[in-house]
Amino acid sequence: MGIIIRQTIKGTIFSYLGVLIGFLTVNIIQPHALTIEQVGLTGILGSFSLMFAQFSILGFNGTARYFPYFRSEKNKHHGYLFLACAVSFVGIILFAVLAYIFKNEIISEKSHKSPLFEKYYWYLIPLTFFTLFFNVFDLYARMLYNITLGLILKEFTKRIFILVSILLIYFKLVSFPVFMVLWLLANMIPTILIIIRLIENKQLHLKPDFKFLDKTITRKLINICFFAIITGSAPLIIQNIDSYIIFKKYGLGETGIYTIAFYFATVIALPSRSLYSISYTIVAESWKTNDLKNISSVYEKSCINQLISTLFIFIIIWANIDNIFQVLPPAYAGGKYVIFFVSLGFLIDSATGINGVILGTSKYFKYDSLFNLLLVGVTVLANLWLIPIYGITGAAIASAITLLVFNLFRFVFILIVYQMQPFNYKNLVCILLGILVYYLSLFLVPKMDNFMFDTIARTFFITIIYVLAVYYLNLSDDITIIIKKYLLKFKG
């Protein structure tokens, strides 16, 4: 778990630096620099490019579980990167053809076409292309234990460039069309940088090794690609279908409000992203040696560590929710409970640990494909049912329900098949502690007229009480060691 903790911490630090920049960009400057329709445009383009890039990889990302068999520095990993790029090129061509055929269906709102989306529709081609190949090279780097490279470029570097483009339009130095070009370039730059870094590290091996691809390995790769199309695409459909349904029913305006509110909630998931990146490689290697004890240990620690960290963030966000909306234009007020329910969904997902990584790298990965397929249906039905009743808040409720059901399926399956049960009394204690700290922050910290001072005071109170309680209750050995280290530095 040591390498996981170190890389998770490093990745989380840069992720939160990125969140700070992203918060300044998306939640403070952007709502004042762009109209809600323009915010909705960048949101829908971002969501679509993520989904389309996932489809375009044609499931090859699922072959990462077999990378330990390709691993050979001497033989340049037997042309694994070449295969990934070749499959992705085929996928992007298929996407471009489908994007042309279904253009009218994609850009149409409930009653008419969206002229703003129609104007910038073809941005989806380069945006999807560079998103796709960033994912390819990032996955390859992670398989080589370069875990934080892609994370830093995606969460930190890209947001720096987006901040620059937002500042330019905020100060009216560029027009909106010029801003869109700069925004597109900002999304393309991380792919270029990760390629450069792989070249510098002499890891960009694009020479094929067809001799290594015997019938057995080829059949395994094709088989897993088929199921990974479902497994890999379904989570992104689950995460982004709500934006599309909102766009189709209400247009870019409500989509913009939902985009801003959703971004606040994604802060909850950042520690999990770092953990999943490194644990995927560790668990895949453990399956290779059938080290179930190590997998069970990582599973248990991931649940309590992620619960502690994500619950802490959730409390801070919801305790300061009214202050958060002080920095936004009044038009965004309808996103308050979007933040709550999306945050709750991410909290549930994080608190159940690496169940998806365990299933996705095991011999039962096909069952995870089935779970994903079923959850797509649940997500679509929940959104179609709840959005007409509760509007954009209904989409957030549907997201939380989906993540709850999804993780319940995975938890029960792992429990039955592998007898791995990662929860104990400490998980319950942590939840009760979080509820207690939240209400103490409301009752003991007086409300201040200045929302900035109020946010600082309330956040400081929550941090001190929560962190010390986690330490003295010893809810996590890993987190206790980290806190003790900083306490000793502070005392010293």
NUDRENTOR-667209 format. One line per 8 residues: number of its first residue (from 1); their letters; for each residue x, y, z of C-alpha. Coordinates in steps of 0.02 Angstrom, whole numbers, plus 50000, padded with zeros to 5 digits. Layout:
% residues N
NUM = A = X:Y:Z  ...
% end
This chain:
% residues 492
1 = MGIIIRQT = 50000:50000:50000  50153:50115:50022  50174:50154:49837  49987:50182:49823  49987:50305:49968  50138:50403:49901  50074:50417:49723  49896:50450:49782
9 = IKGTIFSY = 49957:50594:49890  50063:50666:49749  49922:50649:49624  49796:50721:49747  49906:50874:49781  49915:50918:49597  49732:50874:49575  49683:50997:49709
17 = LGVLIGFL = 49798:51130:49639  49704:51099:49478  49539:51109:49571  49591:51277:49644  49631:51341:49470  49474:51258:49400  49368:51333:49538  49436:51506:49500
25 = TVNIIQPH = 49409:51477:49314  49244:51385:49304  49151:51440:49458  49208:51619:49486  49268:51696:49322  49177:51595:49189  48998:51632:49249  49039:51817:49238
33 = ALTIEQVG = 49135:51804:49074  49014:51695:48975  48825:51684:48961  48742:51528:49033  48716:51467:48854  48902:51485:48817  48944:51394:48979  48822:51259:48925
41 = LTGILGSF = 48910:51246:48757  49082:51213:48833  49001:51092:48955  48911:50991:48822  49064:50988:48708  49168:50924:48853  49041:50790:48900  49019:50731:48721
49 = SLMFAQFS = 49205:50722:48687  49230:50613:48841  49093:50492:48788  49144:50487:48605  49328:50463:48648  49283:50316:48757  49183:50235:48617  49321:50273:48491
57 = ILGFNGTA = 49452:50175:48588  49347:50021:48545  49375:49941:48714  49564:49928:48698  49587:50014:48866  49519:49853:48943  49674:49760:48884  49774:49846:49021
65 = RYFPYFRS = 49739:49694:49130  49848:49594:49008  49989:49721:49001  50092:49624:49131  50112:49491:48995  50170:49623:48868  50287:49707:48992  50466:49695:48929
73 = EKNKHHGY = 50578:49848:48921  50702:49750:48816  50569:49706:48686  50485:49878:48696  50331:49799:48776  50298:49695:48620  50215:49836:48523  50074:49864:48648
81 = LFLACAVS = 50070:50052:48615  50065:50024:48427  49911:49913:48447  49826:50044:48557  49858:50182:48430  49806:50076:48280  49640:50028:48361  49609:50209:48412
89 = FVGIILFA = 49638:50273:48234  49505:50152:48172  49389:50210:48310  49410:50395:48275  49371:50369:48091  49212:50276:48136  49165:50417:48255  49191:50551:48122
97 = VLAYIFKN = 49077:50457:48002  48941:50437:48134  48958:50619:48189  48923:50672:48010  48774:50554:47988  48689:50597:48154  48732:50782:48163  48552:50845:48156
105 = EIISEKSH = 48493:50725:48291  48636:50773:48408  48619:50963:48396  48429:50972:48405  48345:51031:48565  48166:50985:48608  48086:51112:48493  48224:51172:48377
113 = KSPLFEKY = 48408:51163:48334  48531:51249:48448  48616:51380:48337  48763:51401:48457  48795:51215:48467  48770:51196:48280  48902:51331:48247  49034:51243:48352
121 = YWYLIPLT = 48978:51064:48323  49132:51014:48222  49244:51059:48368  49195:50885:48427  49312:50804:48299  49479:50876:48358  49418:50880:48539  49374:50694:48534
129 = FFTLFFNV = 49534:50651:48439  49650:50731:48566  49548:50668:48714  49557:50492:48643  49745:50492:48617  49777:50575:48784  49684:50429:48863  49788:50305:48762
137 = FDLYARML = 49956:50379:48812  49901:50410:48991  49849:50228:49011  50015:50171:48937  50112:50285:49056  50015:50218:49205  50054:50040:49154  50238:50091:49163
145 = YNITLGLI = 50206:50156:49340  50216:50338:49285  50053:50369:49375  50053:50556:49401  50107:50616:49228  49936:50609:49147  49850:50664:49306  49955:50822:49319
153 = LKEFTKRI = 49932:50865:49135  49744:50836:49141  49700:50908:49310  49830:51047:49323  49915:51096:49160  49758:51097:49052  49667:51204:49178  49807:51333:49175
161 = FILVSILL = 49783:51355:48988  49593:51361:49006  49612:51494:49142  49714:51601:49022  49580:51589:48888  49443:51632:49014  49540:51782:49078  49563:51847:48902
169 = IYFKLVSF = 49376:51847:48867  49335:51909:49043  49439:52065:49014  49365:52079:48838  49533:52057:48754  49463:51925:48635  49293:51888:48560  49195:51729:48596
177 = PVFMVLWL = 49246:51645:48431  49429:51677:48471  49400:51613:48649  49329:51451:48580  49486:51424:48475  49595:51455:48628  49484:51340:48733  49502:51203:48603
185 = LANMIPTI = 49692:51224:48601  49696:51214:48791  49610:51045:48781  49734:50984:48648  49896:51035:48732  49903:50896:48866  49905:50763:48730  50054:50847:48645
193 = LIIIRLIE = 50145:50865:48811  50120:50684:48864  50191:50625:48696  50342:50738:48720  50371:50670:48895  50359:50489:48836  50487:50528:48701  50603:50609:48828
201 = NKQLHLKP = 50588:50455:48940  50620:50343:48788  50453:50255:48816  50365:50297:48654  50380:50128:48568  50271:50125:48412  50353:49978:48324  50233:49829:48307
209 = DFKFLDKT = 50279:49654:48365  50159:49541:48271  50260:49386:48315  50209:49407:48497  50024:49404:48449  49990:49218:48443  49814:49151:48430  49789:49139:48618
217 = ITRKLINI = 49837:49318:48660  49747:49387:48508  49587:49298:48556  49601:49364:48734  49629:49542:48673  49480:49537:48555  49370:49459:48688  49412:49587:48821
225 = CFFAIITG = 49396:49732:48698  49217:49681:48661  49169:49683:48844  49274:49837:48883  49174:49937:48755  49027:49912:48873  49126:49922:49035  49226:50075:48985
233 = SAPLIIQN = 49087:50170:48898  48948:50139:49023  49024:50242:49167  49045:50391:49050  48868:50370:48986  48809:50363:49166  48907:50521:49209  48862:50623:49053
241 = IDSYIIFK = 48691:50567:48994  48610:50687:49117  48689:50838:49030  48627:50776:48862  48449:50747:48922  48447:50919:49005  48511:50996:48843  48379:50906:48739
249 = KYGLGETG = 48238:50956:48857  48288:51130:48917  48428:51191:48802  48602:51259:48834  48548:51380:48973  48498:51247:49100  48644:51141:49040  48760:51284:49088
257 = IYTIAFYF = 48685:51296:49263  48701:51108:49284  48881:51111:49221  48935:51240:49351  48845:51150:49493  48912:50980:49440  49090:51046:49438  49078:51091:49622
265 = ATVIALPS = 49030:50913:49663  49171:50833:49562  49293:50896:49694  49230:50750:49800  49298:50621:49679  49476:50686:49661  49562:50576:49793  49480:50424:49714
273 = RSLYSISY = 49548:50465:49541  49726:50459:49604  49694:50298:49699  49611:50209:49552  49755:50254:49436  49890:50169:49538  49785:50031:49616  49735:49967:49443
281 = TIVAESWK = 49916:49922:49408  49946:49849:49582  49789:49743:49581  49822:49680:49404  49995:49621:49459  49919:49540:49615  49795:49441:49508  49942:49380:49404
289 = TNDLKNIS = 50021:49303:49561  49851:49262:49638  49892:49368:49790  49715:49382:49859  49778:49439:50028  49856:49595:49953  49700:49632:49851  49591:49616:50005
297 = SVYEKSCI = 49706:49731:50104  49706:49864:49968  49516:49848:49954  49488:49873:50141  49608:50018:50156  49539:50103:50001  49363:50104:50075  49406:50186:50241
305 = NQLISTLF = 49537:50305:50168  49420:50366:50032  49273:50380:50152  49375:50489:50270  49440:50604:50134  49281:50621:50030  49168:50643:50181  49281:50783:50242
313 = IFIIIWAN = 49264:50873:50074  49076:50842:50070  49053:50921:50242  49154:51075:50194  49056:51099:50032  48883:51079:50108  48922:51180:50265  48973:51325:50151
321 = IDNIFQVL = 48842:51299:50015  48757:51468:50037  48926:51554:50033  48970:51463:49873  48823:51540:49783  48875:51713:49839  49012:51708:49707  48894:51658:49567
329 = PPAYAGGK = 48770:51763:49468  48589:51741:49530  48545:51638:49375  48642:51491:49447  48542:51478:49610  48444:51329:49543  48600:51220:49554  48607:51212:49745
337 = YVIFFVSL = 48535:51038:49767  48624:50977:49611  48783:51001:49711  48712:50905:49859  48650:50751:49767  48796:50737:49645  48916:50755:49793  48819:50620:49887
345 = GFLIDSAT = 48835:50504:49737  49023:50531:49725  49037:50504:49913  48951:50335:49898  49060:50288:49749  49222:50335:49839  49173:50254:50004  49153:50084:49919
353 = GINGVILG = 49336:50086:49869  49415:49997:49722  49276:49870:49692  49274:49917:49508  49462:49895:49492  49453:49723:49574  49315:49663:49459  49387:49745:49304
361 = TSKYFKYD = 49555:49658:49325  49487:49489:49380  49431:49340:49276  49252:49396:49311  49272:49560:49216  49128:49508:49104  49009:49524:49250  49066:49702:49275
369 = SLFNLLLV = 49018:49732:49094  48846:49664:49132  48829:49777:49285  48879:49927:49179  48755:49882:49044  48613:49865:49169  48661:50029:49251  48652:50123:49086
377 = GVTVLANL = 48469:50072:49078  48442:50123:49259  48526:50291:49228  48426:50333:49072  48261:50282:49152  48299:50376:49313  48343:50534:49217  48189:50522:49105
385 = WLIPIYGI = 48082:50497:49260  48158:50627:49378  48211:50770:49263  48031:50812:49210  47981:50815:49395  48129:50902:49478  48220:50980:49330  48410:50983:49342
393 = TGAAIASA = 48400:50926:49524  48313:50770:49461  48466:50731:49355  48575:50745:49510  48460:50629:49609  48466:50504:49466  48657:50512:49470  48662:50474:49656
401 = ITLLVFNL = 48538:50329:49640  48638:50256:49497  48803:50258:49592  48719:50181:49745  48644:50036:49646  48802:50011:49544  48917:49996:49694  48793:49885:49785
409 = FRFVFILI = 48800:49762:49639  48990:49761:49643  49001:49745:49832  48883:49596:49839  48969:49508:49694  49143:49523:49770  49075:49468:49938  48995:49311:49866
417 = VYQMQPFN = 49136:49261:49747  49292:49310:49845  49224:49327:50024  49302:49501:50031  49209:49619:50148  49302:49785:50166  49192:49872:50296  49202:49871:50486
425 = YKNLVCIL = 49145:49976:50632  49267:50115:50585  49168:50155:50428  49011:50182:50532  49108:50286:50659  49174:50395:50518  48999:50428:50450  48933:50472:50623
433 = LGILVYYL = 49084:50584:50652  49051:50675:50488  48869:50708:50533  48919:50770:50706  49054:50887:50641  48935:50959:50510  48801:51005:50638  48931:51070:50761
441 = SLFLVPKM = 48993:51187:50624  48817:51255:50604  48779:51276:50790  48948:51330:50859  49014:51441:50720  48913:51603:50713  48854:51660:50543  48955:51808:50481
449 = DNFMFDTI = 48895:51944:50364  49051:51932:50258  49035:51766:50166  49224:51752:50139  49262:51766:50325  49118:51648:50363  49186:51518:50241  49362:51529:50313
457 = ARTFFITI = 49302:51515:50493  49182:51371:50460  49310:51276:50356  49445:51300:50487  49329:51237:50624  49279:51082:50524  49460:51043:50478  49526:51052:50656
465 = IYVLAVYY = 49386:50951:50735  49373:50821:50597  49560:50791:50573  49597:50777:50759  49449:50660:50784  49507:50547:50641  49681:50546:50718  49633:50508:50898
473 = LNLSDDIT = 49502:50380:50847  49633:50299:50733  49506:50270:50596  49643:50236:50468  49822:50179:50498  49881:50262:50337  49799:50429:50375  49853:50423:50558
481 = IIIKKYLL = 50035:50406:50502  50016:50555:50385  49933:50664:50518  50062:50613:50649  50201:50662:50530  50130:50837:50508  50089:50855:50694  50270:50815:50737
489 = KFKG = 50330:50945:50611  50209:51072:50686  50267:51035:50864  50449:51039:50808
% end
